[in-house]
Amino acid sequence: MQLSSLARRAAARVAVAWLSVLLGARAMPAQQRSPVDDAIAAITRAVNDLRYVEAIRLARDLEPDVARMRLAQAARYRQVFALAFFPEEPEFQRPDSALRQLQALVRIRPDAEFEPELKWDGLDSLLRVARRRTFAVGIDAPPSAQLAGASPTADIAVVVSRPARLRLTTVHRVSGRTFAHDSALVTERGVLRVRSHDGVAAWIATGEYDLRVTGFDINGRDSVVASRRLTATATALELATPPDFDSTALQAEFEKPRRVLTAAKGLAFGVLTSAIATAPRGGGLLARFYDPDKRAGELGGAIVLGGIVAAALEKGRPVPAAVQANAERRRAHADRVAVTLSENGRRLATYRVTIRISEEVP
């Protein structure tokens, strides 16, 4: 036999009161509850006492502070707010208002479940509706991590309300510089990796970043961005700059083109070909009975045109010595770049970054 709403909540109040008595004397000042925790507790007490109108008023007063809440606080706040709108007593139920709170809950915690003292079948059903209607990505990142070595990565656990293609990026809060760290297809839960460098350059240095997970619904209907503030503290790192290639030092690999001579040759051969149609005929009996061959004239014109085009495209003859000298210069530059990148890789292998990821809801 199930306990009634009133009996269950009365039992919860008794349990909380005894827990407070047992632990209150041992609590250190640093472990005292925050004002937000106290406000959420006041809403919870009003709900447990069936004072739903007062609970709703208290929850609305606290709503401007949601942006400064930790994730756990925001999730608890949305749960008790939803319960105030949708208790077991039918005369107090406002499902549309409760659904809005549950959709807000799903946006920050797609896998959220009601705590035992708050849940009941009707509210669980409404939470399932909120999940179906809301496309959301949640970040379950460690509070801190150290990235070091040749493969400096930290795992970022993610959860989605429906299958999605996810992409993890960091955006520097001052410069706006963005790096794409990882991507994956996630059906429910998955892991993305954030890295401090790619073996060539540092991606995360000392500073403030936005850690962003962008989700794309695999059916192409929607997209969403979840973000957290990332604070990084890194060891000193100075990377060498690869040398630039001086193209002005290259030698000419072709002789100066002789375009006028090429065009003159084309003109001469064209005129000669065209003249073949008329010159041999002379002015006698042969010229009286046979017309000149027009095809020879057309062919001559084509030869002239071809000569002009060839002159325009001519690069000149190659200079083997210059080609070889330029190839050696390019190889020497590639060797210098390789040495620089190898040294940078050695420095990056000893590079260490400590990251701290905020628990506040953005």
C-alpha positions in Angstrom: 0.0 0.0 0.0 1.4 3.3 -1.0 1.7 6.2 1.4 -0.4 9.3 0.6 1.3 12.5 -0.5 0.9 14.1 2.9 2.2 11.1 4.8 5.2 10.6 2.6 6.2 14.3 2.8 5.7 14.3 6.6 8.0 11.3 6.8 10.6 13.2 4.7 10.4 16.2 7.0 11.0 14.0 10.0 14.0 12.4 8.4 15.5 15.8 7.4 14.9 17.1 10.9 16.7 14.2 12.6 19.6 14.4 10.1 20.0 18.1 10.9 20.1 17.4 14.6 22.7 14.6 14.2 25.0 16.6 11.9 24.4 20.1 12.9 26.8 20.1 15.8 29.6 18.7 13.7 29.1 21.0 10.7 32.1 23.3 10.1 31.5 26.9 9.0 33.0 26.2 5.6 30.4 23.5 5.1 27.4 25.7 5.9 24.7 25.8 3.3 24.6 28.7 0.8 21.7 31.2 0.6 20.6 29.4 -2.6 20.5 26.0 -0.7 18.4 27.7 2.0 16.0 29.2 -0.5 15.6 25.8 -2.3 15.0 24.2 1.1 12.3 26.7 1.9 10.5 25.9 -1.4 10.8 22.2 -0.6 9.3 22.7 2.9 6.4 24.7 1.4 5.7 21.9 -1.1 5.9 19.2 1.7 3.5 21.3 3.8 1.1 21.4 0.7 1.5 25.2 0.6 1.8 25.2 -3.2 1.0 28.8 -3.8 3.7 29.9 -1.4 6.1 27.4 -3.0 5.5 28.9 -6.4 6.0 32.4 -5.1 9.3 31.5 -3.5 10.5 29.7 -6.6 9.7 32.7 -8.8 11.6 35.0 -6.4 14.6 32.7 -6.8 14.5 32.4 -10.6 16.8 35.4 -11.3 19.6 33.6 -9.4 19.5 30.4 -11.6 22.4 31.6 -13.8 24.6 31.7 -10.7 23.6 28.2 -9.4 25.7 25.1 -9.5 24.4 22.4 -11.7 23.1 20.3 -8.8 21.3 23.3 -7.3 19.7 24.3 -10.6 18.5 20.7 -11.1 17.0 20.5 -7.6 15.4 24.0 -8.1 13.7 22.9 -11.3 12.4 19.7 -9.7 10.8 21.3 -6.7 9.4 24.1 -8.9 7.8 21.5 -11.2 6.4 19.6 -8.2 4.8 22.8 -6.9 3.0 23.2 -10.2 2.1 19.5 -10.4 1.5 17.8 -7.0 -0.6 14.7 -6.5 -3.7 16.7 -5.6 -5.6 17.2 -8.9 -7.1 20.6 -7.8 -3.6 22.1 -7.6 -2.2 20.6 -10.9 -1.0 23.0 -13.6 0.7 20.6 -16.1 1.7 23.2 -18.7 3.6 25.3 -16.1 5.2 22.1 -14.7 6.2 21.0 -18.1 8.1 24.2 -18.8 10.1 23.7 -15.6 10.8 20.1 -16.6 12.0 21.1 -20.1 14.3 23.6 -18.4 15.6 20.7 -16.2 16.2 18.5 -19.3 18.2 21.3 -21.0 20.8 21.2 -18.2 20.4 17.5 -17.2 19.0 15.4 -20.0 19.3 12.3 -17.8 17.8 13.9 -14.7 15.6 11.8 -12.4 13.5 12.9 -9.5 14.9 12.5 -6.1 12.9 9.9 -4.1 11.2 12.3 -1.8 9.9 14.4 -4.8 8.8 11.8 -7.3 5.4 10.4 -8.1 4.1 8.6 -11.1 2.3 11.6 -12.7 5.4 13.8 -12.4 7.6 11.0 -13.8 5.3 10.7 -16.8 5.5 14.5 -17.4 9.3 14.3 -17.2 9.3 11.7 -20.0 7.1 14.0 -22.1 9.7 16.8 -21.5 12.5 14.6 -22.7 10.6 13.7 -25.9 9.9 17.4 -26.7 13.4 18.8 -25.8 16.6 18.3 -27.6 19.4 18.8 -25.1 23.1 18.1 -24.5 24.5 17.8 -21.0 28.1 18.1 -19.9 29.3 16.0 -17.0 32.9 17.3 -16.7 35.3 16.7 -13.9 35.9 19.7 -11.7 39.6 19.7 -12.6 42.1 17.7 -14.7 45.7 17.9 -15.6 46.7 17.6 -19.3 50.4 16.7 -19.9 52.6 14.5 -22.0 52.6 13.6 -25.7 48.9 12.8 -25.6 47.5 15.5 -23.3 43.7 14.8 -23.1 40.9 14.9 -20.5 37.6 13.1 -20.8 34.4 15.1 -20.9 31.4 12.9 -20.4 28.3 14.0 -22.3 24.6 12.9 -22.3 21.9 13.7 -24.9 18.2 13.5 -24.8 18.1 11.9 -28.3 20.8 10.7 -30.8 23.1 13.5 -32.0 26.4 14.4 -33.7 28.4 16.2 -31.1 31.4 18.6 -31.5 33.6 19.8 -28.7 35.3 23.2 -29.0 37.1 25.7 -26.8 36.8 29.5 -27.3 39.2 31.9 -25.7 37.1 34.5 -23.9 39.4 37.4 -24.8 40.8 36.6 -28.3 37.9 34.5 -29.5 40.3 32.0 -30.9 38.5 28.6 -31.4 39.9 25.1 -31.5 37.9 22.0 -32.4 39.0 19.2 -30.1 36.7 16.2 -30.8 33.5 15.0 -32.3 31.4 11.8 -32.0 28.0 10.3 -32.7 26.3 9.8 -29.4 23.0 8.0 -28.9 22.6 8.5 -25.2 25.9 8.8 -23.4 29.4 9.3 -24.7 32.9 10.8 -24.1 34.6 13.7 -25.8 38.2 14.6 -25.3 39.7 18.1 -24.7 43.4 18.4 -25.5 46.0 21.0 -24.6 48.0 20.8 -27.8 48.1 19.0 -31.2 51.8 18.3 -31.2 52.5 21.5 -33.2 50.9 24.3 -31.2 49.3 24.9 -27.8 45.5 24.9 -27.9 45.0 25.8 -24.2 47.2 28.2 -22.3 46.7 30.1 -19.1 43.4 32.0 -19.4 39.6 31.8 -19.5 37.8 29.7 -22.1 34.3 28.6 -23.0 34.1 24.8 -23.2 31.3 24.2 -25.8 29.6 21.0 -26.9 27.4 21.6 -30.0 24.9 19.0 -30.7 23.2 18.3 -34.1 20.1 16.2 -34.1 20.9 13.3 -36.5 17.5 13.8 -38.2 18.6 17.3 -39.0 15.7 19.0 -37.1 17.5 20.9 -34.4 20.8 21.9 -32.9 21.8 23.0 -29.4 24.9 24.3 -27.6 25.9 23.4 -24.0 28.8 25.3 -22.4 30.8 25.6 -19.3 33.5 28.1 -18.2 37.0 26.6 -18.3 39.9 28.2 -16.4 43.4 27.0 -17.4 46.7 27.4 -15.6 49.7 26.3 -17.8 53.5 26.0 -17.4 55.6 28.4 -19.4 55.9 27.5 -23.1 57.9 29.2 -25.8 57.7 27.7 -29.3 60.2 28.4 -32.0 58.8 30.0 -35.2 59.4 27.9 -38.3 61.6 29.9 -40.8 59.9 31.5 -43.8 60.8 30.5 -47.3 62.6 33.3 -49.2 61.2 33.0 -52.7 63.1 36.0 -53.9 66.3 34.0 -53.7 65.1 31.5 -56.3 66.7 31.5 -59.7 64.7 31.8 -63.0 64.1 28.3 -64.2 63.3 29.3 -67.7 65.0 31.5 -70.3 63.3 34.7 -71.4 60.6 33.6 -73.9 61.1 34.6 -77.5 57.5 35.4 -78.2 58.1 37.8 -81.2 60.1 35.2 -83.0 57.5 32.5 -82.4 54.7 34.7 -83.7 56.8 35.6 -86.8 57.3 32.0 -87.6 53.6 31.3 -87.3 52.8 34.2 -89.6 55.4 33.1 -92.2 54.2 29.5 -92.3 50.6 30.7 -92.5 51.2 33.0 -95.4 53.3 30.4 -97.2 50.5 27.8 -96.8 47.9 30.2 -98.1 50.0 31.2 -101.1 50.3 27.5 -102.2 46.7 27.7 -103.3 47.3 30.4 -106.0 51.0 30.7 -106.8 51.4 27.4 -108.8 48.4 28.2 -111.0 50.0 31.2 -112.7 47.8 33.2 -115.0 47.3 30.9 -118.0 44.9 28.2 -119.1 45.0 26.4 -115.7 43.8 29.6 -113.9 40.9 29.9 -116.4 39.3 26.4 -115.7 40.2 25.8 -112.0 39.3 27.9 -108.9 42.0 28.4 -106.2 41.8 25.9 -103.2 40.1 27.7 -100.4 41.1 25.1 -97.8 44.7 26.2 -98.2 43.8 29.7 -97.2 41.8 28.5 -94.2 44.7 26.3 -93.1 47.1 29.2 -93.5 44.9 31.4 -91.2 44.8 28.7 -88.6 48.6 28.4 -88.6 48.9 32.1 -88.1 46.5 32.0 -85.2 48.3 29.0 -83.7 51.6 30.9 -83.9 50.1 33.8 -82.0 48.7 31.6 -79.3 52.0 29.7 -79.0 53.8 33.0 -78.6 51.5 34.1 -75.8 51.9 30.8 -73.9 55.6 30.3 -74.3 57.6 30.2 -71.0 61.0 29.8 -72.6 63.4 27.0 -72.4 64.2 25.4 -69.0 67.5 26.1 -67.3 68.7 22.8 -65.7 71.2 24.3 -63.4 68.7 26.8 -62.0 66.1 24.0 -61.5 68.6 21.9 -59.6 69.7 24.9 -57.4 66.1 25.8 -56.6 65.3 22.2 -55.6 68.3 22.1 -53.2 67.2 25.4 -51.7 63.7 24.0 -51.1 65.0 20.8 -49.5 67.3 22.8 -47.2 64.3 24.9 -46.1 62.2 21.8 -45.5 65.0 20.4 -43.3 65.1 23.6 -41.2 61.3 23.5 -40.7 61.5 19.9 -39.7 64.2 20.6 -37.1 62.1 23.5 -35.7 58.9 21.4 -35.4 60.9 18.6 -33.8 62.1 21.0 -31.1 58.6 22.3 -30.6 57.3 18.8 -30.2 59.9 18.2 -27.5 58.8 21.3 -25.6 55.1 20.4 -26.0 55.8 17.0 -24.5 56.8 18.6 -21.2 53.9 21.1 -21.3 51.4 20.9 -18.5 48.0 22.5 -18.2 45.6 22.3 -15.2 42.0 23.0 -16.1 39.1 23.7 -13.9 35.6 23.5 -15.2 32.8 25.5 -13.6 29.8 23.7 -12.2 27.6 26.8 -12.7 24.8 26.6 -15.2 25.5 29.0 -18.1 
